[in-house]
Amino acid sequence: MTSTAPTILIADDDPEDIELMEMAFADVDPSAVLIKRNTGKEALDYLLNHADNQLPCLIILDFNMPELKGSEVLSIISKEDRYNHIPKIVLSTSNAPIHQHECMTNGATEYFVKPASLKEINKLARKMLAYCKDYEGK
């Protein structure tokens, strides 16, 4: 089996946060492909309009986004079996336990508070990419 480049869907309404994650993923795995969306609705539209064999190996959602917040996207896709095997991570500035609980209840695999340093962002990107490697084995 040949290894393909990991495809990651990231949805965040802060372009700077997306850019930081993009740089981190490029440092950790230059072959990683980031599908970037600015709202929860755009992320959901992407998922709904792609065949099973075109789905990402990882979904990263911000908690607070326009139109649909991350937990709402999770709730919607949790009703569809085709997304169950894809790890879903919420990456947010909020460390509120109620937000974490809401996301985990709606199907998040992990909930991370956005790191402040580039070193920590790279460390987090490495951890997230490990989910793609686990996904490839399924």
Beta strands, then each sheet from edge to edge (+ up, - down):
strand 1: 7-11
strand 2: 33-37
strand 3: 58-61
strand 4: 88-92
strand 5: 110-113
sheet 1: 2+ 1+ 3+ 4+ 5+
end
